[in-house]
Amino acid sequence: MTATSELDDSFHVFDTTLRDGAQREGINLTVADKLAIARHLDDFGVGFIEGGWPGANPRDTEFFARAQQEIDFRHAQLVAFGSTRRAGANAAEDHQVKALLESGAQVITLVAKSHDRHVELALRTTLDENLAMVADTVSHLKAQGRRVFVDCEHFFDGYRANPEYAKSVVRTASEAGADVVVLCDTNGGMLPAQIQAVVATVLADTGARLGIHAQDDTGCAVANTLAAVDAGATHVQCTANGYGERVGNANLFPVVAALELKYGKQVLPEGRLREMTRISHAIAEVVNLTPSTHQPYVGVSAFAHKAGLHASAIKVDPDLYQHIDPELVGNTMRMLVSDMAGRASIELKGKELGIDLGGDRELVGRVVERVKERELAGYTYEAADASFELLLRAEAEGRPLKYFEVESWRAITEDRPDGSHANEATVKLWAKGERIVATAEGNGPVNALDRSLRVALEKIYPELAKLDLVDYKVRILEGVHGTQSTTRVLISTSDGTGEWATVGVAENVIAASWQALEDAYTYGLLRAGVAPAK
């Protein structure tokens, strides 16, 4: 279905995740994946979603058929991608041009050669015939009532080699009726000053409405896109999270955030920018890639503060070390607690966790020293917020938070003559005045410990049934005698509504894992609102 945008047509945000982004190594999208991503992008509020090349493969053909039946587009228009007609043919009779029309998409993007060497070597035709291919295809699609954008492939390299011919392709497309002519840095080798100069010149010499498509091979795709806007481009092509061939494309999210928050351009419907972090992470989940923690604006570390000096300043005014309010893009400020932490870091972290330290300088000082002492031993609290909260509560309340007392535990791994393995763990503990002994087998000694702890506690604390261990990381810290090295374990646990991380450190991986498991279960019960033992 066709969207009705509340924005005017003066500036376009065009997403090509489903085509160009899908060319990233490691991304293999099913039709269902493409439909899911299209829904997320429409929810975000982009103006155009390029869905792929109908007719080029069955998957893209199916996507267009299903998208128009299954997605009620609220903001975006669906775009079909294809190429100009074949050399020596007629656009009205060209099979792939017919496939573009049959896709049902009301907007079509055509890729056209604008580099003279590509015309002669790749298309194996003349420069004049290439111009005829552009004019014929654009005018035919316009006559069929379609809106047409033309991507001038390898434009900047072509402009450097033969500027007059590159401009003639732009001029031909525009005069044939193309709504936008997009200048493509296909090899990703340009720099912002170069982009700005070329776009400004082409705009002045052709009068065409220009767009920009930047690859990120120099790490400048976002900067190049904004430089093109500075020079007069009014159409930006990007991909979610910068996905794309080789090192990727201009990242949709920092481009849009910069346009809205730095340039003051409203390029999304009202209120959609606050959904940016959620949308970024949701798309990462669909393509099965871990969201980049350090991605601008939307990464979990984008507004994370670790240094004590930063924390002291942020306590006075968050704007002193943040370029925007993170809530504007749906993110949050985080205070990281580490051996670099000072009083301000601890106070802010306590406030973030809802723990009132009451201006108690002695308590805060105690927590600072405790953190530094523990991190010296190998603990890391910036990656284990749950363990830090338990430490902070223990210091604030004068005793550890306890739901059970462990008497002992053991884990046994058995190698059998037939090559099979057995892992068994036994836990002895006290909970609510009752002594419990539980034994369980597992897939490895840590899993056996986890299961035995569940067996022991779930009858008393049924809330633990919701908990799932979702990640487990082991790191060997510096040691003195090889296998006598210290081991750090980080465990991530979920209760279905949230996720938290805990840390354990010991001279062997099982003991370190047990510490992290104890913290994980204790924190899970705290989250569930269970009152600790007296």
Disulfide bonds with the S-S distance in Angstrom:
none
